[in-house]
Amino acid sequence: MCIRDSPYSACVFIEDSQNCEELCALFVNPLTLLSFVTLTKEMKCKTIVVTAAMSALCKSLVKVCATEGIDVIGVIRKEEDLKTLRGLGFKHVLNLTNSGFEKELKEVAAKTDARIAFDAIAGDMPGKLLSAMPNNSTVFVYGRLSGKAPSVDSLKDQMEKENKKLQWFSVTEYKIIKDPEERKKALEYIQKDVKEGGKLFKINVVKKFALDEFKMAFETYTKVASTGKVIIIPNP
C-alpha cells in the first residue's frame, strides 16, 4: 500500500501465517469504512445512509456498524437486491428508482435521525439526500460512479437555512491514514479479523488472472463489482 510522501512508513507488515491473496483487497475499502464509522461516532449519530449499498464496501460497513450499534439505511437501484441487503442487516433498504424514493427517505431519515450519508454516486444524488435528510445533516461524497461531480446549486438556500453540508471524503487525507498510530491500530484490527475467519472483512474472490491478462481482469471486474473481487497474480 502506497502512502504519499511517506515511503518507508507506508509498509504494511503481514504475518507469515496469513495469506496475501486474502489481504490484497483489505486496505482501501476497510480503512474507508472504518473511517466512516469513526466519523459517525464523532458526530454522535446512530443511523447513516449509504448509496451503492450493494458494493463490497457497504456490505462490510453494515457488519462493522452492527458491532458499534449503528443502523444503516441502504440505497439501491434494483428491487431484487432488497432481500439480500436486509439479510445482511441493513435496517432499511430504499430503491432509488421508485417514484416515491425521496418522500420515503425523508420519512425514514426523520424517524431514525439519520444525519450522515456517504455517497458513492454523486451527480444529483447528494442533492436528493440533503433535501430529504433532517436539519444539521452532512453528506460525504467519496465516489462518482455516475461520472458526474456533485450538483447541489439549487439547494444552497435550503442548505444554509437548515445547516446542511456537503463534503468530499478521501481516505488518504483522513487520520486513519495520516496518523501512524491510527493506521497501525486499524490495520491490526483488519488483519486480526481476517486471521480469525474474516467475519467483518473477508472478501469474495470471483476470479484470478495472470499479470498479462490485466485487460481481461478489468473487464471482468466491471461486471462483477457488486458480487466480489478479481485479483491479479504476477507469477501464478
C-alpha positions as CSV (number, residue, x, y, z in Angstrom):
1,M,0.0,0.0,0.0
2,C,1.5,3.4,-1.0
3,I,1.0,6.5,1.2
4,R,2.1,9.7,-0.5
5,D,5.2,11.4,0.9
6,S,5.9,8.6,3.4
7,P,7.6,5.7,1.5
8,Y,9.1,3.7,4.3
9,S,6.3,4.2,6.8
10,A,3.8,3.1,4.2
11,C,5.0,-0.5,4.6
12,V,2.4,-2.9,6.0
13,F,3.8,-5.9,7.8
14,I,1.8,-9.1,7.3
15,E,2.3,-12.1,9.5
16,D,3.9,-15.1,7.8
17,S,0.9,-17.2,8.7
18,Q,-1.5,-15.0,6.7
19,N,-2.5,-15.4,3.0
20,C,-1.5,-12.5,0.9
21,E,-4.4,-13.2,-1.5
22,E,-6.9,-12.8,1.3
23,L,-5.3,-9.5,2.3
24,C,-4.7,-7.9,-1.1
25,A,-8.0,-6.1,-1.2
26,L,-8.2,-5.4,2.5
27,F,-6.8,-1.9,2.8
28,V,-8.7,0.8,0.8
29,N,-12.2,-0.5,1.5
30,P,-11.7,-1.5,5.1
31,L,-9.8,1.7,6.0
32,T,-12.5,3.8,4.3
33,L,-15.4,2.1,6.1
34,L,-13.6,2.3,9.4
35,S,-13.2,6.0,8.8
36,F,-17.0,6.2,8.1
37,V,-17.7,4.6,11.5
38,T,-15.3,6.9,13.3
39,L,-16.9,10.0,11.7
40,T,-20.4,8.7,12.6
41,K,-19.4,8.2,16.2
42,E,-17.6,11.6,16.4
43,M,-20.8,13.3,15.1
44,K,-22.9,11.3,17.6
45,C,-25.2,9.8,15.0
46,K,-26.8,6.4,15.4
47,T,-28.1,5.9,11.8
48,I,-26.4,6.6,8.5
49,V,-27.4,6.5,4.8
50,V,-25.3,4.8,2.1
51,T,-25.7,4.8,-1.6
52,A,-24.4,2.0,-3.8
53,A,-25.4,-0.3,-0.9
54,M,-24.7,-3.5,-2.9
55,S,-21.0,-2.6,-3.1
56,A,-18.4,-4.8,-1.2
57,L,-17.6,-1.7,0.9
58,C,-21.2,-1.2,2.1
59,K,-21.7,-4.9,2.7
60,S,-18.7,-4.9,5.1
61,L,-19.7,-1.5,6.5
62,V,-23.1,-2.8,7.8
63,K,-21.3,-5.6,9.7
64,V,-18.9,-3.2,11.4
65,C,-21.7,-0.8,12.2
66,A,-23.6,-3.5,13.9
67,T,-20.7,-4.0,16.3
68,E,-20.9,-0.3,17.2
69,G,-24.7,0.0,17.5
70,I,-25.1,2.0,14.3
71,D,-28.0,1.3,11.9
72,V,-27.6,1.6,8.2
73,I,-30.1,2.7,5.5
74,G,-29.1,1.4,2.1
75,V,-30.0,2.9,-1.2
76,I,-30.2,0.5,-4.2
77,R,-31.2,0.6,-7.9
78,K,-32.5,-2.9,-8.3
79,E,-35.5,-4.3,-6.4
80,E,-34.0,-7.8,-6.4
81,D,-31.2,-6.6,-4.2
82,L,-33.6,-5.7,-1.4
83,K,-33.8,-9.1,0.2
84,T,-30.0,-9.6,0.0
85,L,-29.3,-6.4,1.9
86,R,-32.0,-6.9,4.5
87,G,-30.4,-10.3,5.2
88,L,-27.1,-8.7,5.7
89,G,-28.5,-6.4,8.4
90,F,-29.5,-3.2,6.7
91,K,-32.2,-1.5,8.9
92,H,-34.0,0.0,5.8
93,V,-33.4,-0.5,2.1
94,L,-34.8,2.1,-0.3
95,N,-35.0,1.8,-4.1
96,L,-33.7,4.9,-5.9
97,T,-35.7,4.2,-9.0
98,N,-39.1,4.2,-7.2
99,S,-41.2,7.3,-7.8
100,G,-41.6,7.8,-4.0
101,F,-37.9,7.4,-3.1
102,E,-37.3,10.9,-1.8
103,K,-40.5,11.0,0.2
104,E,-39.7,7.6,1.7
105,L,-36.2,8.6,2.5
106,K,-37.4,11.8,4.2
107,E,-39.8,9.8,6.4
108,V,-37.2,7.2,7.3
109,A,-34.4,9.7,7.9
110,A,-36.6,11.8,10.2
111,K,-37.8,8.7,12.1
112,T,-34.2,7.4,12.7
113,D,-32.5,10.8,12.9
114,A,-30.1,9.9,10.1
115,R,-28.0,13.0,9.8
116,I,-25.0,11.5,7.9
117,A,-24.8,10.0,4.4
118,F,-22.0,8.5,2.5
119,D,-22.4,8.8,-1.3
120,A,-20.5,7.0,-4.0
121,I,-22.7,8.1,-6.9
122,A,-22.5,12.0,-6.9
123,G,-24.2,13.9,-9.7
124,D,-27.7,14.8,-8.3
125,M,-27.6,12.1,-5.7
126,P,-26.1,14.3,-2.9
127,G,-28.8,16.8,-3.5
128,K,-31.5,14.2,-3.2
129,L,-30.0,13.1,0.1
130,L,-29.6,16.5,1.5
131,S,-33.1,17.6,0.5
132,A,-34.6,14.6,2.3
133,M,-32.5,14.4,5.4
134,P,-33.1,16.3,8.7
135,N,-31.6,19.6,9.7
136,N,-27.9,19.6,10.6
137,S,-27.1,16.8,8.2
138,T,-23.9,16.1,6.3
139,V,-23.4,14.2,3.0
140,F,-19.9,12.9,2.5
141,V,-19.1,12.2,-1.2
142,Y,-16.4,9.6,-1.7
143,G,-17.1,8.4,-5.3
144,R,-18.5,9.3,-8.6
145,L,-20.0,6.2,-10.1
146,S,-22.2,8.4,-12.3
147,G,-19.1,10.1,-13.7
148,K,-20.5,13.4,-12.6
149,A,-19.5,16.0,-9.9
150,P,-21.9,16.7,-7.1
151,S,-24.6,19.1,-8.1
152,V,-26.4,21.0,-5.3
153,D,-26.6,24.6,-6.6
154,S,-30.4,24.6,-6.4
155,L,-30.2,23.7,-2.7
156,K,-27.9,26.4,-1.5
157,D,-30.6,28.4,0.3
158,Q,-32.1,25.3,1.9
159,M,-28.6,24.0,3.0
160,E,-27.8,27.4,4.6
161,K,-31.2,27.6,6.3
162,E,-31.2,24.0,7.6
163,N,-27.4,23.8,8.4
164,K,-26.8,21.1,5.9
165,K,-23.3,20.4,4.5
166,L,-21.7,18.6,1.5
167,Q,-18.1,17.4,2.0
168,W,-15.7,15.5,-0.1
169,F,-14.1,12.5,1.6
170,S,-10.8,10.9,0.7
171,V,-9.4,8.2,3.0
172,T,-5.8,9.2,2.1
173,E,-6.5,12.6,3.7
174,Y,-8.1,11.2,6.8
175,K,-6.4,10.5,10.1
176,I,-6.7,6.7,9.7
177,I,-4.0,7.0,7.0
178,K,-2.2,10.2,8.1
179,D,-1.8,9.3,11.7
180,P,0.7,6.4,12.0
181,E,-0.8,5.1,15.3
182,E,-4.4,5.3,13.9
183,R,-3.2,3.4,10.8
184,K,-1.3,0.8,12.8
185,K,-4.3,0.2,15.0
186,A,-6.8,-0.1,12.1
187,L,-4.6,-2.5,10.1
188,E,-4.0,-4.8,13.1
189,Y,-7.8,-4.9,13.6
190,I,-8.4,-5.8,10.0
191,Q,-5.7,-8.5,9.9
192,K,-6.9,-10.0,13.2
193,D,-10.4,-10.3,11.8
194,V,-9.1,-12.0,8.6
195,K,-6.9,-14.4,10.6
196,E,-9.9,-15.4,12.7
197,G,-12.1,-16.1,9.6
198,G,-13.0,-12.8,8.2
199,K,-16.4,-12.2,9.8
200,L,-16.2,-8.5,9.0
201,F,-13.7,-8.1,6.2
202,K,-13.5,-11.3,4.3
203,I,-13.6,-10.7,0.5
204,N,-15.2,-12.9,-2.2
205,V,-12.6,-13.6,-4.9
206,V,-14.6,-14.2,-8.1
207,K,-11.6,-14.9,-10.4
208,K,-7.8,-14.8,-10.5
209,F,-5.8,-13.5,-13.5
210,A,-2.1,-13.5,-14.5
211,L,-0.4,-10.1,-15.0
212,D,-0.6,-10.3,-18.8
213,E,-4.4,-10.8,-18.5
214,F,-4.8,-7.3,-17.0
215,K,-7.3,-6.1,-19.7
216,M,-9.5,-9.2,-19.2
217,A,-9.3,-8.8,-15.4
218,F,-10.5,-5.2,-15.6
219,E,-13.4,-6.1,-18.0
220,T,-14.4,-8.9,-15.7
221,Y,-14.3,-6.7,-12.6
222,T,-16.7,-4.1,-14.1
223,K,-19.2,-6.9,-14.5
224,V,-18.9,-8.4,-11.0
225,A,-18.0,-5.4,-8.8
226,S,-21.1,-5.9,-6.6
227,T,-20.5,-9.6,-6.0
228,G,-16.8,-9.8,-5.4
229,K,-13.2,-9.0,-6.5
230,V,-10.8,-10.2,-9.1
231,I,-7.2,-10.4,-8.3
232,I,-4.0,-10.3,-10.5
233,I,-1.2,-12.6,-9.6
234,P,2.2,-11.6,-11.1
235,N,3.6,-15.1,-11.1
236,P,0.8,-17.6,-10.9
